[in-house]
Amino acid sequence: MSQFIRIPDRTLMEIVAKGRKIRPEGHSRIPPEYFSPIPPIRWVFWQRLRMIRSLIQKYAGGARNCLDFGGGGGVLAPTLAGCFEEVVLLDLATYEADLTIQTFNLNNVILSEADATGTDLGEDRFDAAVAADVLEHFRDLEDAVTPLLRWLKPGGLLFTSLPTETLVYEFLRFVFRTKKPEDHYHRAVDVERYLEQRNFERLERLYSPLLIPLTSLFYVSAWRKKE
């Protein structure tokens, strides 16, 4: 299992700049928090991805392929490419992810530019899937979870990161002068409750960055699709 790869700030900014030239009207798929000038913000955003990688290392040793569900600009792709023989990155727009793949020569990462509700990647295809701060963006969670259940093999693994949206989260947004995205429709606890209702068994939950539930900003969890 390969090491975690944190993409340097300058490299991310170069990818975003190149992406703007490709699609001047487009919305960047790489959140600016990853290269924020405020070190604590950068650290928190990368920390939750490190936690995902640690859960992959713990539970997915025998997995051969992985779906990067809503993989955005591919910030996790270099790490996933070292963990699995094949990675499929699914997102509404993949032009920045393509630049990331070129930058890191990720020959085992396949891009799929599509809406999860309008594409079929194959029943029981994947050993594992990662949804890093993606599921809360679906107004109807069924639109995300139903395809994940179809694409994951029985016993397949799902790794999630979800914002808690607690009062602590809101206070830190105020301190750092950031705004809640309009499409954050669900809290971590609500999404996890839904996953439990939809045939996923939670194997472990980590808390980022403060390691305890009440003050955590993200739940980072490993799940198994029930047989």
N, C-alpha and C positions, 0 to 999 in steps of 0.2 A: 504494500500500500504506500503510495507516494506521499510526499509532504504537502502541507497546505501552501498554496501560492497566493500571496497578497500582491496584487497588481500595483506597481508604483503609481503615485499620484500623477506624475507627468505623463506616463503612458495612457492612463485613463483620460486625461484631458486632451491628449492628442487624438484618441479614438473618438471622443465626443466632437472635437473640432472637425475631423474628417467626415464624421456622420452628418454634421450640419451642411457640409458641401454636397453630400449625396442627396440628402432630403432637407433642404432649407426650411420647409414647412413642417417638418416632423418634430415629434416630441422625443427627446433623448430617453433611451431605455436604461441609461446608467444614472441612478440617483446621485445628485451632487454631494450627498452626505459621504460617499466613499472617498472623495478627495476634498472634503471640507477644510477650510483654513483653521477650523477649531479642532484641535487634536482629540478632545474627548468624544466628539461626534464621530470622527473617523474611526476611533478605536471601537466604539460600541457597534458600529455597522459591520466592521470586519470581524469582531469578536463572535457575533452570532453565526457567521459563516464558518469560523473555526470550530464552533460547537457542532455544527452540522457534520463537518468532516470527522470530528471525533466520534460521533454516533455512527457514521458510515464505517469507520474503522472498527468499531466495536461489534456491529451487527451484520455488516454486509460483506464479510470476507469472501464468501463464495459467489457473490453476485457478479455476473458477466456484463450486463448492460444496464443503463440507467436513463430515465427520462428527466431532463431538466425542464420542469413544467413552469412556463412563464419565465424562461431564463433570461429575458431582457437583453442587456448588452453583453452578456457572457462573463460577468465578473467571477462566477464560480466555475466556469468551464475549464480553465487550466487545471484546477484542482480535481474536478470530476474526471477529466481525461486521464489523469494518472491513477485513478481509483478503479476505473472500469475499462473493459475492452472496447465498448461502444457507448457513446453518449448521444442521445437525440435531444436537441434543444428546441423546444416549441415556444413560439411567441408570436404576437400579432405583427411585430416588425423585427427583422433579424439583421438589418444592415449593420448595426454596431457590433452585434455578435459575430458577424462575418469578419469584421475588421479585427476583433479579438482573436479569432481563430487564425487569421493570417499572421498576426503579430507573434503568436506563440506556436505556430506550426502544429496545430491540433488536428492531426490527420484522422483521428477516430471520433471526431465530433461532427454530427450531421445536423443541418439546420432544417427546421420545418416552420415555415411562416404561414400560420393559420390560426383561426379561432378554435379553441378547444371544443366548442359546441358544434362546429361545422366540419370537423375532420375526423378520420378514423385511422389511428396508428397501428391497429391490429389487436385483436382480442388476446389476452394473456401473453403479451409480448415481452414485458419488462420485468426484470428481477427486482428493480428498485426505481423509485422516483423521488425527486426533490422538488418541493414547493416552498421556496424561500421568500417569504413576505409577498405571497401571491393570492392566497385564498380569500383574504379579507377584502380583496378588490372585486369579488363577484357578488353582485347584489343578491342573486339566488345561488346559494352554495351548491345546490344540486347540479348546476351547470358545470361546475369544476369537479365535484366528487364523483359523479356518475361516470364520466370518461376515465378518470383515474382508476376506478374499480374495474372498468372493462379492460383497460390496457395493462394493469398489473396482473402478474401470475398469481394463482392461489398461494398464499404464504409470502407474497411479495412485500417489499418494504417501502414505506413512505417516510420521508424526513421533512419536517415542517419547521418554519420559523414564522411566528405570528406576533404582532404588536399587542401589548396588553391593554393599551388605552386606559390606563388607570389614572387616578389623580396625580400620582407622581409623574407619569408620562406627560400629562397636561402642564404640570408645573415646569418641567424641563423645557417643554416647547416654549413656554412664556419666557423663561430665562434666556434661551438661545434664539428667541425671536423667529421661530419656525411655525408653520401653520399645518394643521391636520389636513391631509389630502381629502378632497371631497368624496373620493371613492373608497375611503376606509369605512366599509359598511358594517363590519363585525369586529368584536373584541376577540382576543385569543381564546378566552374561556368559552365563548359561544361557538367558535369554529371547532374547537376540540370536542365539545359536547356533541356537535353534529357528526363528526367523524366517528365517534363511539357509537352513535345510533346507526351508522351506515356501514357496518361490518368491518371496522378497523379496531384493532386492539392496541392500546398504547403500551409500548415496551419500556419507555423511559422519557422523563421530561427534565430538561435543564432550564435554568433561569439565567437570563442575561440582562445586565452585566453584574448584578449584585447578589446573585445566587440564592435569593429567597423570594417567595411568591409575592409578598406585599409590595416590595420595592423594585421588582424586576420590570424591565421594559419590553422584554420578549420572552415568550415561551418557545423553546427549541426542543422538538420531540421526535422520537422514533416510533413508528407504527408498523404493525403487520396486518396485512389483509387476511382475514380469517379464511380458512380452507373451506 
